[in-house]
Amino acid sequence: MQSLVDFFRSFSQIRIQDLLDIFVVTVLIYVVLKLVRGTRAVQMAVGIAVIVLIYQASIWAGFQTLQFVLRNVLPYAGLAIIVLFQSEIRTALTHLGRVRLGINFRSRTDLINKTYEDVVLAATTLASQKIGALIAIERNVGLQNFIENGVKLDAKLSYDLLISIFNPHSPLHDGAVIIRHDRIAAAGCFFRPTLDPSLAKNLGTRHRAAIGITEDSDAIAIVVSEETGIISFVSDARIVRNLDGARLRANIQQALQSQSLLPKRIHKSTEPAPKKGLAEQYDRAFSRQNEVRPYNP
C-alpha cells in the first residue's frame, strides 16, 4: 500500500520542464522514425540492436571472449552509423534545413503558370514519340551543386527549348534539365540514383535518378521513358506512372503548392491513364507530328 502511495506522490513532483522534455524527445523519435520508415536504415538499425542485445547476453552468460570482441567493436559504432546511414542523415538534415519564412515575394501562381504548361506540353510531345527525358524542378532546396556538373544555360523556359535539348541528336539529351523558377538553369546534369531495393525492377536509370534527386532535395522530377513513352512524376522519393497531360499538370501544380497527390512509394499499374479534356487535345495535336520540332531561337 505504501508503494502505491509513493507512486502517486511522485506525480506531484513532475515539473512543466519535465513534460516539455518528454514532449520534445517524443517528437524527435517520431520524426526519426518517419524519416527512416521504408528505407534500408530500418534493417540496419535492427542489426545494430541485435548486436547490443548479444553483448548484454554475453555479460549475463559470462562469455569473456565474446565480451572482449564486442567491447572493442562497439566504441566504433558511432562512426559506422555515420558511414552506413549517410544518405538518411543527409536527407534528414535537408528536411531540417527547409526553413520557410512565411513571406513569398514572388507570386506562386505566376510561378506555376510559367512552369508547368511548357513542361507538360514538352513531356507529352516527347512521350508520343518515345524520346527519353528527365526534368527536375527546383523548389526550396537549391540544386546548385547539380547545376555545376551540367551545362549552364540560364535560358527562359520554353517548349521549343525543352524539345531541342532532348532531341536524340542533341549532345545534352542524355542528362537531366534543371528548372529554376521560370528558367532552364542547366542541361546535361546527372543525379545520384536511388539505392532503394523495393522499387520495381522495370524502372530504368532515368527513373532511379529522378527518385535520387527527390531523396537529396525537395525537387520534383518528370520522367519520360524512352522504351515505353510512359510519363512519370516523382516527389519525395515517391513515383506515380502512366500519366497523361491532365494528370501530370495536376501533380506539378499541386507539388508547387507544397502539397502531394502521390500514393505511398510506387504505382505499378501498366495500363494507360484515361485521357480527358486538354490531354485529348494534346494527343490529337501531337499525333499529326512526324518528327520533333527543332528549336528556333
C-alpha positions in Angstrom: 0.0 0.0 0.0 2.8 2.4 0.9 4.5 1.8 -2.5 1.2 2.7 -4.2 1.0 5.9 -2.2 4.7 6.7 -3.1 3.9 6.1 -6.8 1.1 8.6 -6.9 3.0 11.0 -4.8 5.8 11.0 -7.4 3.4 12.6 -9.9 3.2 15.8 -7.7 7.0 16.2 -8.2 6.7 16.4 -12.0 7.6 19.9 -13.3 6.4 21.6 -16.5 10.0 21.3 -17.8 9.8 17.6 -17.4 6.6 17.4 -19.5 8.2 19.6 -22.2 11.3 17.4 -22.1 9.3 14.3 -22.7 7.3 16.0 -25.5 10.5 17.1 -27.3 12.0 13.7 -27.1 8.8 12.1 -28.3 8.6 14.4 -31.3 12.3 13.7 -32.2 11.7 10.0 -32.1 8.6 10.3 -34.2 10.5 12.5 -36.8 13.4 10.0 -37.0 11.1 7.0 -37.4 9.1 8.9 -40.1 12.3 9.7 -42.0 13.8 6.1 -41.9 10.5 4.3 -42.5 10.6 2.2 -45.6 14.4 2.6 -46.0 17.4 0.3 -45.5 18.1 2.2 -42.3 15.4 0.2 -40.6 17.1 -3.1 -41.3 20.5 -1.7 -40.3 19.1 -0.4 -37.0 17.6 -3.8 -36.2 21.0 -5.3 -36.9 22.7 -2.9 -34.5 20.1 -3.6 -31.9 20.7 -7.3 -32.2 24.5 -6.8 -31.6 23.8 -4.8 -28.5 21.5 -7.5 -27.2 24.1 -10.1 -27.9 26.6 -8.0 -25.9 24.2 -7.8 -22.9 23.6 -11.5 -23.1 27.3 -12.3 -23.2 27.7 -10.3 -19.9 24.8 -12.2 -18.3 26.2 -15.6 -19.5 29.8 -14.7 -18.7 31.3 -15.2 -22.2 34.6 -13.4 -21.7 35.9 -13.7 -25.2 32.7 -12.5 -26.8 32.6 -9.6 -24.4 36.2 -8.7 -25.3 35.4 -8.7 -29.0 32.2 -6.7 -28.8 33.7 -4.3 -26.2 36.3 -3.3 -28.7 33.9 -3.1 -31.6 31.0 -1.1 -30.1 33.1 2.1 -29.5 33.3 2.5 -33.3 29.6 2.1 -33.7 29.0 5.8 -33.9 31.4 6.2 -36.9 29.9 3.1 -38.5 26.4 4.6 -38.2 27.5 7.8 -39.9 29.0 5.9 -42.8 26.2 3.4 -43.2 23.4 6.0 -42.7 25.0 8.9 -44.6 22.1 9.0 -47.2 19.5 9.0 -44.4 21.4 11.6 -42.4 21.8 13.8 -45.4 18.1 13.6 -46.1 17.2 14.4 -42.5 19.4 17.4 -42.4 18.0 18.6 -45.7 14.5 18.4 -44.3 15.5 20.3 -41.2 17.1 23.0 -43.5 13.8 23.7 -45.3 13.0 26.8 -43.3 10.1 28.8 -44.6 9.8 32.4 -43.5 6.1 32.6 -44.5 6.7 35.6 -46.9 6.8 34.9 -50.6 7.8 37.9 -52.6 7.2 36.0 -55.8 3.7 35.1 -56.8 3.4 31.3 -56.5 0.5 31.4 -59.0 2.6 33.2 -61.6 5.5 30.7 -61.0 3.2 27.7 -61.6 1.6 29.2 -64.7 5.1 29.9 -66.2 6.4 26.5 -65.3 4.1 23.6 -65.8 2.4 24.3 -69.1 5.6 24.2 -71.2 6.8 21.2 -69.2 3.5 19.3 -69.7 3.4 20.2 -73.4 7.1 19.1 -73.9 6.7 15.9 -71.9 3.5 14.9 -73.8 5.3 15.5 -77.1 8.3 13.5 -76.2 6.2 10.7 -74.8 4.2 10.4 -78.1 7.5 9.8 -79.9 9.2 7.7 -77.2 12.0 10.1 -76.6 13.5 9.9 -73.2 13.6 12.9 -70.9 14.3 13.8 -67.3 13.3 17.2 -65.9 13.9 18.4 -62.3 12.1 21.5 -61.0 13.9 23.2 -58.1 11.8 24.2 -55.1 13.2 25.4 -51.7 16.4 23.3 -51.5 18.9 24.6 -54.0 20.3 22.4 -56.8 23.4 24.5 -57.5 25.7 21.5 -57.0 23.9 19.6 -59.7 23.8 22.6 -61.9 27.6 22.9 -61.7 28.1 19.4 -63.0 26.0 20.1 -66.1 25.9 22.7 -68.9 24.7 26.1 -67.5 22.1 27.7 -69.7 20.1 30.2 -67.7 17.7 30.4 -70.5 14.0 31.3 -70.5 11.9 28.2 -70.1 10.0 27.3 -73.3 8.5 24.3 -75.0 10.8 24.6 -78.0 14.0 24.7 -75.9 13.0 21.6 -74.0 12.2 19.7 -77.2 15.5 20.8 -78.7 17.5 19.7 -75.6 16.0 16.2 -75.5 16.3 15.7 -79.3 18.2 12.4 -79.7 20.8 14.3 -81.8 21.4 16.9 -79.1 24.6 16.4 -77.1 22.6 17.2 -73.9 19.8 14.7 -74.4 21.2 12.0 -72.0 21.3 14.2 -68.9 18.7 16.0 -66.9 17.3 19.5 -67.3 17.0 21.6 -64.1 14.4 24.3 -64.0 14.8 27.2 -61.5 11.7 29.5 -61.3 10.8 30.1 -64.9 14.2 29.5 -66.4 16.2 26.5 -67.5 19.2 26.7 -65.3 21.2 23.8 -66.8 21.0 20.8 -69.0 23.1 17.6 -69.2 23.0 17.2 -65.4 23.5 13.9 -63.6 21.9 12.8 -60.3 22.7 10.2 -57.8 20.4 7.2 -58.5 18.4 5.8 -55.6 19.5 2.7 -53.8 16.0 1.7 -52.7 15.8 -2.1 -53.2 12.0 -2.1 -53.1 11.5 -0.3 -56.4 10.0 -2.1 -59.4 12.7 -3.8 -61.5 11.4 -2.3 -64.7 12.4 1.2 -63.6 15.5 2.4 -65.6 18.3 4.8 -65.0 16.3 7.9 -65.5 13.6 6.9 -63.1 16.1 5.9 -60.4 18.0 9.2 -60.9 14.7 11.1 -60.6 13.9 9.4 -57.3 17.5 10.0 -56.2 17.2 13.8 -56.7 14.0 13.9 -54.7 15.7 12.0 -51.9 18.6 14.5 -51.8 16.3 17.6 -52.1 12.7 18.7 -52.2 12.7 19.0 -56.0 10.1 17.3 -58.2 11.0 15.4 -61.3 9.3 14.4 -64.5 10.5 11.3 -66.4 9.6 10.2 -70.0 10.5 6.6 -70.7 12.5 6.1 -73.9 11.3 2.4 -74.1 7.6 2.8 -73.4 6.8 6.5 -73.7 5.3 6.4 -70.2 5.3 9.7 -68.3 6.1 9.5 -64.6 6.1 12.1 -61.8 8.4 11.9 -58.8 8.2 13.8 -55.5 9.5 13.0 -52.0 11.0 9.7 -53.4 7.6 8.6 -54.5 6.7 7.9 -58.1 3.4 7.7 -60.0 3.4 6.4 -63.5 1.2 6.2 -66.6 0.3 9.9 -66.6 -1.4 11.8 -69.3 -1.1 15.6 -69.8 -4.0 16.5 -67.5 -2.8 14.3 -64.6 0.8 15.4 -65.0 -0.3 19.1 -64.9 -2.4 18.4 -61.7 0.6 16.7 -60.0 3.0 19.5 -60.9 0.6 22.2 -59.8 -0.2 20.6 -56.6 3.5 19.9 -55.8 4.5 23.5 -56.5 1.8 24.5 -54.0 3.7 22.3 -51.4 1.1 19.6 -51.3 1.1 16.0 -52.5 -1.2 13.9 -54.7 1.0 10.9 -54.6 0.4 7.4 -53.1 2.9 5.6 -51.0 6.0 4.7 -53.0 5.2 3.5 -56.4 2.1 3.0 -58.5 2.9 -0.1 -60.5 -0.1 -0.1 -62.9 0.9 -0.6 -66.5 -2.4 0.4 -68.0 -2.5 3.7 -69.7 -4.3 6.5 -67.8 -7.6 7.8 -69.1 -7.4 10.8 -71.3 -9.7 13.8 -70.7 -10.1 17.4 -71.8 -6.9 19.1 -72.7 -5.0 15.8 -72.7 -7.1 14.6 -75.6 -6.4 17.8 -77.5 -2.7 17.4 -76.9 -2.8 13.8 -78.2 -4.7 14.8 -81.3 -2.2 17.6 -82.0 0.9 15.5 -81.4 -0.3 12.5 -83.3 0.0 14.6 -86.5 3.6 15.3 -85.9 6.1 13.0 -87.6 9.3 14.4 -86.1 10.4 16.6 -83.2 10.0 20.3 -84.0 13.5 21.9 -83.8 14.2 24.8 -81.6 14.3 28.2 -83.4 15.8 30.9 -81.2 
